């Protein structure tokens, strides 16, 4: 049975894939993840655990679609079209007013990244099963890391694979849905961000996968993970997270810090700093990582420069954060093992201990 493993931050999701690759059999396995950082992490862990063999491949999502859907079968959909790589789209959508093959390929034959999922899905259907049959002949098992990043037609492809003869293992955390494989693909728009959990539950109802929800973190201490859980909308009914991080350092848990004391706090504890965007004010213009770029990090201590909505929510939880804002804040909180400090103007307004 296909399995979707959903686990919190620090829940050893990627390690689960590495452990499966240590089985020592001759099965052909493919590991797919969205970001280049994720690919490097997996490759490093495979080498570390001495289980990187010729039977295990690691691929990015775009490369997976190009190599196994588009290159082999493009002629089934666009007989006159050559394929010459990927055109990564940033900023304005260059395909907005285009149709036909021009919606998917630039003048050099490169595939636009924002429409690659739709193209791959259309090609798979046009191949009348040949695309999936080819994959079944190559791989026994395909593992997807950071599966919460898939959206749009990419979810259609994942469903297609789950309905095939290949065993699919997908791991991720919808609480950390801060990235998307496509910003412009409107397919499955009801399942963006935190709502992705509803798509997985729908697949389980169809009988094509089994969800395993884990509730343990090996990273954050209990106070930090309890605080992180509290920022998520209650309607999604995520299980409370238990921590195995029991180390006591003398400065542990969640704090608010006034702007007047931030410099002294940084000098005392050397936290890693996080902010919403480059436009966010930081003390003395100091270095900080954007919320959306820190996923995957583990640090001893974190310092967060919150947005206005986050501060309003912390003062009055009835002012619920949007799903995306909650996910970004959750990611920032859960980087730290021992302490998280939040910079605010008036600490006495918050029901959080002040440093």
Helices and strands as residue ranges (DSSP letters): E 3-6, H 13-20, G 21-23, E 29-33, H 36-48, E 56-60, H 61-65, I 66-70, H 71-77, E 86-87, G 100-103, E 111-112, G 113-115, H 116-126, H 130-138, E 141-144, G 147-149, H 153-162, E 167-172, G 174-176, G 189-191, G 193-195, H 196-206, E 210-213, E 216-217, H 222-230, G 234-236, E 242-243, E 253-258, G 259-261, H 262-269, E 272-275, G 283-285, E 289-290, G 291-293, E 299-305, H 308-315, H 323-333, E 336-344, G 347-349
